[in-house]
Amino acid sequence: MLAFLHAFGMHVPAGVVTNEEIAARVGRTAEWIESVSGIRERRWAAAANTSIADLAVAAAHDCLTRAGINAPALGLIIVASGSARPGFPGPAAEVAAQLGLDSTPALDVPMASAGSLFGLVMAAEMAEHFGDVLVIGAEKMSAVIESGPLDPNTAVLFGDGAGAALVSARPGRWEILDAVLHSNGQYRDALAFDWSQPLSMNGLTVILQASRKIPAVIQEVLARQQVAVHDVTALLLHQANQNLLTRVAKALDLPAERIVSNVARYGNTSSASMLIAAAEWSQANPPAGHVIFSAFGAGFHWGAMLARST
C-alpha cells in the first residue's frame, strides 16, 4: 500500500436542533440527553428534498478546494452511506453527476457508521490504479429518525452531515501506513434499519462490543507497524457518543484530549462523523506524528487505519 491523504472536507446543514427541542418531542429532559450521550445539539437538513447526494457534494467541494484540485482530476469516487433510500442507483451516481463528471467511476458503500473507514481503506488500495480518489461519507439520519415514531433512546443521538477525504498515490500530507478491517454478522440484528420499521438498536450490546473492538483493532494495527499507542498524536473515531469515546481513551490509557471529539455539536452522523471530525482537526494545525482513524458500525463492521504526517 502506497497512498496518501491530501485533504479533508465537510458540510453540515445550517439547521440546529437543540436538546431542548428534541427533549420536548421524546418526553425526556435536555440534561438527560447530554448525560447519556454527551450531545448538546445536532444538525438536521431543513428541507425535505435535501438528498444525501446534496450533502455529499457540498463536502466534496470543500475537500477539493482544500486539496487544490478540480473534480475532473478525480479518478474514482467512493460514497459511503447507511441512510440512503433502498433501490438503485445509489447516491454515488448522483454525486458524480452533480460534480459535472460523465465517465468517472463512482462506487457506493452502503454501510452505516464504519462506511467511510472502509471507503478510505479501499481508496488506499485502489489509488495506484485510479489516481486521486475522493471518499465521501454522507448521511441524512434525520430521515431515518422521522420515518417512524420517535424512540427516545435513538432519536436524540443522530444528526445529518457529510465528510470527505482525498486519497492519492502521489505524495501528500499524511502517508497511510496500514489498515485492519473486520466484520462479524453474528450481531447484525443489534443495530438495524430497513425503512419498513423504526431503527432497532440494542444499545447495551452495541456499546459493549464497540468499547472492546475499537481499542483492540487500534492496538492490532499499531502492533503491525511497531508503533506505541502513546506515540499517536490524535485518534479520529466515529463519533457515536461521548461516553464511547471516553471508554476508548481509558482502554488505551490515553489522555481524553488525544481523541478528537465534536459529537456535542453534531451528534452521531453515522458514516459521515469520522471525516467531519478529521476535517475540523486538519484545519486546527495538528502536530506532526502518527494518526489513527477508527470506526465501528452496524453489521458489525469495524477497523482502524494508521497514517503518519509527512
Steps between C-alpha positions, in 0.01 A plus 500: 500500500642836395242770546464840659226715650510846347203687648166471673172684458163518671149634484227514761154654450435843648203385706592439865280267706570555869449251779216715628317470168532125468443435871154649472418248227624187676394569857850542641702794629788677328720410795416131466593502131838656570571267790442183298664615177713809548297662221369856542376564145494349153439620143197391301438594139212747500372416151330164449642478147862537612660178384799306624668590173441872569679468835776291341564747218533791743762308698671396176535861386648595838753216481598568140549870578727417791691250285539753218362278224190498281246219474605394145839397644336226705552140394241345732226602744393287798183601687420332832151531646281286720197728473455500123157389382479141371513435128740594228695694394656602830606858581848465347363539146315819595811635674707444186235669287476802731879532484473522121660163431378277218737202501679491837416176685288552810463230764241468779589354840165442674632479857396688810762658728802302375443575130743788464780300665442207265490752215835650602664158511360408159619834363851441634514162328356633172681835476799362312267399218241780509706800610318754715212334686232703679343322797177645637290398798154657483198439718150640543422331829213738572302320229568169674385640833190665356397187307307368801404585858787668681686268735665699781791256503593563136334823384720712726825365355508568130579791270546571129820587320779394269876470513753440223865403454733502201722193471774466237813303418685827447675638812278696735466629853443164674637166387267204557711230663262212569139404565301218658132427429266249663136392476280272711146442376405319821394838639325633189161528675636709789501813283279491194270708282324422171238779461215254562514552877672735748872483570576208731794529737607286793699777662664281764631252242618773265698699755641185663627366168623839378685581821685167470558477129616856427794496748590146394515580128696819569753297695504244218595747228754675724667168584529414132696822446685488835359835610429562869153627580643795692679610183165561330430873497130480412223244468225580252211270585140453399315747723238262641467671837733659753473211744647260242784738416582526869500121535740462209742755647492319834550158341806629313629690806506823301410854605144577392621796292685267262160388369348766276141563604231717344203279586361764739437733204401262220372183667557163338516551123569132432746447212554876464620554855862384483572713192320805642721468807806462277409811302478714813813344650706552183422872498616548860874470425540151648844388619710270286496132578296185472121519464239227542166483316255250647130420478244243608155460351197292417573155371715492711787649297805665656862584436790740535740677266840644591646807328805719560556862409767549235 
